[in-house]
Every structure is written in C-alpha cells, then in structure tokens.
C-alpha cells in the first residue's frame, strides 16, 4: 500500500514539474498597438487591454501612442517602431526592463547591439523614425509635472546588457524644465556647521526639496586606490534645499540646507567650491541601485538630444559599453546632437561616453560620483566635440575593462579623459578625482595603433597620428582638490610604489621623442587654474604652449615634464609646498641646424591656424511661421561670423561659442536650415550643417 502511494506521489510531482517547465519556457505575453491613441485606452491595444507586468509591448510603425499614466507595472519590453510620447500635462512613470527604438516589429530583448540590420536604420527612407519622446526641444515636460523611467532587471534577460534604453537609428529625446544655472561657485567660505551656502547670483529654477552637492576643497592624501575607500574619504557633501533667500547685506543669495555642513568649503578670489543641483523633473533611473543597473545608448544614424534630465544610479560596473549615457560608434551621423544641463550621478560606469562620435555638444552638465572616468572620449577617433561648462565631481577609481579599445588606460579616475585632442574643452571644472582632473593619453602599443582614421573638414577620413593633433580649444578650465594631477598630457601614469623613477623618466622621454607635434601646431593651454592638488601639470609631450597657468596651494606647478620645444607665459603660483617646476626633463632630440635657422621652434610666433571652424545646429524649434535656431561654433582662432540660410546669426556668447537666429518659415511645409561659420583668418568650413524639418517641425 505504501509503495503504491509513493509511486502515485512521484507521478503527480513529475507531472507538476513538467507543467511548471512548460509554463516557464513559454514566451511572455506580447501586446501590440492596434492604432494610435492613449496608452491608457484599451482600444489602443490589439488584446483589448492595457499592458501589464511581464508583457512585451510593440508599438507598430505609423502608430503614435501617448504615454499618459503613472504605473508600477514592470513592462518586460517596450519596442518602439512607431512613436511613444510622454504626456506633458500630467506626471508620468514607466517601469520597464528594456526600451528600444528600432524599425523592426519583431520583438527582441537585445539590450546592446541593434538587432535590426544597419540598412534598415538608413535615415534616407521617407518613413518616420521610431521615436521615444520624453519632452521635445522647445517643449519640455512642464515644471509642475515629472516624467520618470525606472529600469528593472527582469528575470531571463541578459544581465550584462539589460535593463537598458537603446536607440537603434531612431529618435530619442529627454527634455526637462530648463535650469539657467545647473551649478554655481559659492561666494564665501562655508564653514563646517554652516546651515546655508551663499552664491553670487539668484539660483533660478532651484527650489525647496532639490538635491544639491557642495564640492570638496580638501584633497585626499592617502594611497588607497579602491572606489569605496576613496568615497569614504570624500568631502563633497549631499544636501536638500529647504529654502532660497534673496540678496542680503553681504551681497549674496543664501541656499538654505536641510542639515548643517560637515566640512568646511573654501572660497577666496578665483578659488572657490561649487554648489550644484542634481534634481530634474525628467528622470531615468535604475530601480535597484544595489542590484542589476541599467544603461542608455544611441547607435549610428540615430537622432535626438538630452536637456535638463536626470540620470541616476545607472552604469554597469566594469562592463565595457554599459554607461549612463553612451554615444556608440555614431560617427558624424548625429552632428549637432547635445547633452545640455543634465544631471548624471551615482554612476557605476562613467557619466557620458563619446565613442567613435564627432560633433556633439556636451554643456552645462553636472556629473557627480562616478566609478571610472566621468566624461570619456573613448578611442582616439573622436573629433570636433564641444565639451563646455561641465562639472565633474567625485570621480572614483575603476578597473580596466575586458577587451577595451585603449589598452593603456587604467581607468583610475579622471574627470575628463580623451585620446585625441582635436576637440574643444572650455569652462569645465573637475573636483575631487582619484587620479586626474584632465587626462590626455595616447601611446603606440602592440595592440593599439595611434594612427587612426580622422575626419577631415571636407568629411573624408585620413590616417593621422592622434598623439600630435592639437586642441581645437582648451581654455578657461579648472581642477581642484585633486589627489594627484590636475592636468596630465600624455604623461606616464602615476607610478606604483617601488617603481624606478629613472626608468619612468626614460620611458617618458622616449615616448615624447617618438611623437613630436609640429611646431606650428602646439598643444595650446589657455588660462588653466589648479588648486589644492598634488601636481598641477604633467607634460609628457613636447610642443606645449601654456598661456596662463594659475596654481594655488599645490605641491608642484609643473612636475617631471618634457620641457623642450614648449613655451610658458602668464604663470602665477601661490602657497606652493615644494617647487614651481620640479625635475624638468628633455626628449633628448636636438633640432637640426636647418630647423633652427628656419625658426621652427619659436613657440607661438610660428603658430598657424590652418583649419576652418566647426558649426553645429543644436536645436530648431518651429512655432507657427517662425523657426528659432540655436547652435555652437568652435575654432582655434576666433569665429568672425555664422550665417544661417544666408543670414547672419547673433552671437550669444563670445566668438559665437553659442549663437541664435529666428527664421521665417511657412507653416505646414518642410524647411531646410543650413549653418556655416567663418573664422577671423578667413577660413570657411566647407560643409555647412544642414537640418531638415518636416511639415510638422520635426527633424528628419
């Protein structure tokens, strides 16, 4: 009897297991849009019901779905072949495992590579792009509302690539309420225990409840190189705003804090801490910061921009390509796209990565708390990007990543890292970074050839040695509270304890001699400030012209650097702990008699700007019969003029670094916009930036 009962129980359990296995193996439910309409309307969906937890959702081509709900249902997949636009008249929330913009309607859970063939992403097609619109340029989410996307890991998805938001040749827009000042300098020293921080100007757009940081002004000095250890010693502080006070008798405006400051934050003259706002009303976040984190990326032939949005708790630690914001091998196909006024914080893998991508604008952003480099230009092919007025605060050391394209990058923590200087870096500040404020590095190794295909002004690609390409512009940048270097140009990485410095000096000289910039194209450093640091500058290359260096409370202003064939002027140091110039080195290369007689090494007297400026249109907003066009121009020299459709644009910041114009455009008709710049030396860029608007005012 007992034996029969056991046999029966075994049969029942086996059947139950088989049933469970069948249910587990079954594909998750698939629900498609049946027509355009509201997400909240059951008629919008082919199953006659709203999407719910566990569903895969496909928005079909030609359908425009308005996301008008705030839901805690975790949608497994949202695949957009049509348009998904978030409502701007209410607060919304979408929880999802993976969101993709791709022309294919066949559901796929690939959270990194685009599963549609590249031919399908060709923008020459007349069909509209698949689009995710969380606000639009000129029409952001209203300040009284919020729009939130929470990325969840869903069981069965690839943990290395999901959760994610991936744009595969589509259009991806995130636009929150503009904030005129995303970060400010403090007006006066804020002592430990202070309940408020004073600033010089009204913090427009900041409000009660916003999360802010006050940056450190006391550098860490221990030798620890682990992210958590570095974080433990940090003095950059997070607080909430409880109120904003008008100008008082001191002449400043008070930002009142929910808790008194734990540390003192220094301010004197040009050397002052920063206060930055992290809160935006458009948010992309990981649902479980302590679990599987999410990432976002644009692929080639995509479109769209980001403004005043918040990206928090993103980035997959030590995973190549899984960053908070990632432009992946875009080339020039997104010329003029931008990340402006964003807040990217608590990232486990960088803030913004520009990988194989040209002509982006990255401006007014706040990066706070990153593992590994913060603003990162990845491979040495990236040119003509504009990196302007960004804050990099609290960058922790990371690890090298498997199969990374630049083998000599140890990822020890730079606010700004690049392998090709043919970009613009202006008005940026790096604070409390584990290794460098700014780091340029490029070497020849067994696996990396520094001769890379570099885009020329006419659009062609030409092999060039990126070790010697000069800056478009490096001006008015600052670094402070640096554990080691403020600025390191092709210098060797900090030696580990016990490494023979003589051997390192020899290596540095050998590398400098192997790649010497042309004398008329130096690395021109203009008006650089460094304070409360170990070594202000470390030069591992000849051909540097430092035109304005202000160093305060540091050990050394110019440390163990290659000094020949370079020039220095307008240098100021104060309260130095060791030397202004310590252990200068030589490349060992002596100019020939013909070179000397030709005056090839006369510093800036032989400087030549032989490249045209670069212009980008960053936004074109159509209202009725008027299109307001804004953009940026960059050049080594000053820009004389920018013309748009043959009319002169107005410079809104020095030398057309930012410009705007209003154009008449008949409503209801397509409209082409063409912008071109000319510099003071008469160079005109050969390829204007052209943007095409459709009849509704959307960029094609």
Secondary structure, 3 states (H helix, E strand, C coil): CHHHHHHHHHHHHHHHHHHHHHHHHCCCCEEEECCCEECCCHHHECCCCCCCCCCEEEECCCCEEEECCEEEEEEEEEEECCEEEECCCCCEEEEEEEEEECCCCCCCCCCCCCCCCHHHHCCCCCCCCCEEEECECCECCCCCCCEEEEECCCCCCCCCCCCEEEECCCEEEEECCCCCCCEEEECCCECCCCCEEEECCCCCCCCCCCEEEECCCCCCCCCCCCHHHHHHCCCCEEEEEEEEECCCCCCCEEEEECCCCCCCECEECCEECEEEECCCCEEEEECCCCCCCCEEEECCCCECCEECCEEECCCCCCCCCCCCEEEEEEECCCCCCEEECCEEEEECCCCEEEEEECCCEEECCEEEEEECCCEEECCCCCCCCEEECCEEEEEECCCCCCCCCCCCCCCCCEEEEECCCCCEEECCEEEEECCEEEEECCCCCCCCCCEEEEECCCCCEEEEECCCCCCCEEECCEEEEEEEEEEEECCCCCCCCCCCHHHHHHHHHHHHHHCCCCCCCCEEEEEEEEEEEEEEEEECCCCEEEEEEEEEEEEEEEECCECCCCEEEEEEEECCCCEEEECCECCCCCCCHHHHHCCCCCHHHHCCCCCCCEEEEEEEEEECCEEEEEEEEECCCCEEEEEECCEECEEEEHHHCEEEEEEECCCCCCEEEEEEEEECCCCECCCCEEEEECCCCCEC
